[in-house]
Amino acid sequence: MLVHKFICRGTIEEKIDSLINDKKTLAQEVIGEGSEMVITELSDAELLNVVTLDIHRALGENEALLLEHAL
């Protein structure tokens, strides 16, 4: 399969592409080589912790509490 990626400068796509590349680099630095084995060795709780949004950390404690009360 051949895939071409076109990204225009100054667009949201450029920013998203930059974030993705930064995350890939960071993951490689943190996990390093052999990351496939590390991920498969995680327990269910550890894997859930990796992919679950922590609303309190994402928004900050005050905003998260306001959001919870609004729902």
SERO-4910 file (N, C-alpha, C, O; in steps of 0.05 Angstrom, whole numbers):
BEGIN
 pado doro    nc1    nc2    nc3   cac1   cac2   cac3    cc1    cc2    cc3    oc1    oc2    oc3
  Met    A     17    -23      0      0      0      0     18     25      0     38     26     14
  Leu    A     11     44    -16     26     69    -18      8     92     -8    -14     95    -17
  Val    A     18    107     12      3    128     24     18    154     21     42    155     26
  His    A      5    175     11     16    202      9      3    219     31    -21    218     34
  Lys    A     19    235     44      9    253     65     15    281     56     38    289     52
  Phe    A     -6    297     53     -4    325     45    -12    342     69    -34    339     80
  Ile    A      6    360     77      0    378     99      8    406     91     30    411     82
  Cys    A    -11    425     93     -6    453     87      5    467    111     -4    463    134
  Arg    A     25    484    106     36    500    128     16    519    140     -1    530    126
  Gly    A     18    522    167      0    541    181    -28    531    186    -45    546    194
  Thr    A    -33    505    182    -60    494    186    -61    477    212    -40    471    223
  Ile    A    -85    471    220    -89    453    243    -76    426    238    -66    413    256
  Glu    A    -77    417    213    -65    391    206    -35    391    211    -24    371    220
  Glu    A    -22    414    206      6    416    211     12    414    241     31    400    249
  Lys    A     -5    427    257     -2    425    286     -6    397    296      9    387    313
  Ile    A    -27    384    286    -33    356    294    -10    338    286     -2    321    302
  Asp    A      0    341    262     23    324    253     47    328    270     61    309    276
  Ser    A     52    353    278     75    359    295     71    346    323     90    335    334
  Leu    A     47    348    334     41    335    360     45    305    358     57    293    376
  Ile    A     36    293    336     39    264    333     68    256    332     77    237    345
  Asn    A     84    271    317    113    265    315    127    269    342    144    253    349
  Asp    A    119    290    356    131    295    383    124    272    402    141    263    417
  Lys    A     99    262    401     91    240    418    106    214    410    113    199    428
  Lys    A    109    209    385    124    186    376    153    187    387    163    167    396
  Thr    A    165    210    384    193    213    394    194    209    424    212    195    434
  Leu    A    176    221    439    175    218    468    171    189    476    185    179    494
  Ala    A    152    176    463    147    148    469    172    131    464    178    113    480
  Gln    A    186    136    442    210    121    436    232    126    457    246    108    464
  Glu    A    234    151    466    254    157    487    247    145    513    265    135    528
  Val    A    222    144    520    213    133    546    213    103    546    224     90    564
  Ile    A    201     91    526    198     62    524    222     49    512    232     28    521
  Gly    A    232     61    490    256     51    477    249     27    459    226     22    453
  Glu    A    269     13    451    266    -11    434    252    -33    450    254    -34    475
  Gly    A    239    -51    436    225    -73    449    199    -65    462    190    -79    480
  Ser    A    188    -42    454    164    -32    467    140    -50    462    121    -50    478
  Glu    A    141    -67    441    119    -85    436    115   -104    460     93   -110    468
  Met    A    137   -113    471    136   -132    493    127   -117    518    112   -129    534
  Val    A    135    -93    522    127    -78    546     97    -75    547     84    -79    568
  Ile    A     85    -67    524     56    -62    523     41    -88    528     21    -88    542
  Thr    A     50   -110    517     35   -135    520     38   -147    548     22   -164    556
  Glu    A     58   -137    563     62   -147    590     47   -131    611     48   -137    635
  Leu    A     33   -110    603     18    -93    622     -6   -108    631    -19   -123    616
  Ser    A    -13   -104    657    -38   -116    667    -61   -100    656    -57    -79    645
  Asp    A    -85   -110    660   -109    -96    650   -111    -69    663   -117    -49    650
  Ala    A   -106    -67    689   -107    -42    703    -87    -22    693    -93      2    690
  Glu    A    -62    -31    688    -41    -14    678    -48     -4    650    -44     20    644
  Leu    A    -58    -21    633    -66    -13    606    -89      7    606    -89     26    591
  Leu    A   -108      2    624   -131     21    626   -121     48    636   -131     69    627
  Asn    A   -101     48    654    -90     73    664    -76     89    641    -77    113    641
  Val    A    -64     75    622    -51     88    600    -71    102    581    -65    124    572
  Val    A    -93     89    576   -112     99    556   -136    115    567   -151    126    552
  Thr    A   -138    116    593   -161    130    606   -153    160    611   -131    166    620
  Leu    A   -172    177    605   -168    206    611   -173    211    640   -193    204    651
  Asp    A   -153    224    653   -156    233    680   -167    261    679   -151    280    676
  Ile    A   -193    265    682   -206    291    679   -195    311    698   -194    335    692
  His    A   -188    302    722   -177    321    743   -150    332    734   -145    356    739
  Arg    A   -133    315    723   -107    325    713   -110    341    688    -95    360    684
  Ala    A   -129    333    671   -132    347    645   -143    376    649   -134    394    636
  Leu    A   -162    379    666   -175    405    670   -165    420    694   -168    444    695
  Gly    A   -154    406    713   -148    419    738   -170    412    757   -193    407    749
  Glu    A   -164    412    782   -184    403    802   -209    419    803   -231    408    803
  Asn    A   -207    446    802   -231    463    804   -249    460    780   -274    457    783
  Glu    A   -238    460    756   -254    457    731   -267    430    730   -290    428    721
  Ala    A   -253    409    738   -264    382    738   -288    380    757   -308    367    751
  Leu    A   -286    392    781   -308    391    800   -332    406    789   -355    398    792
  Leu    A   -327    429    776   -349    444    763   -363    427    742   -387    427    740
  Leu    A   -347    413    726   -358    396    705   -375    374    716   -396    368    706
  Glu    A   -365    361    738   -380    339    750   -407    349    761   -427    335    758
  His    A   -407    373    773   -432    384    783   -451    392    761   -475    391    765
  Ala    A   -440    400    738   -457    408    716   -471    384    703   -493    387    692
  Leu    A   -458    361    705   -470    337    693   -490    326    711   -503    305    705
***
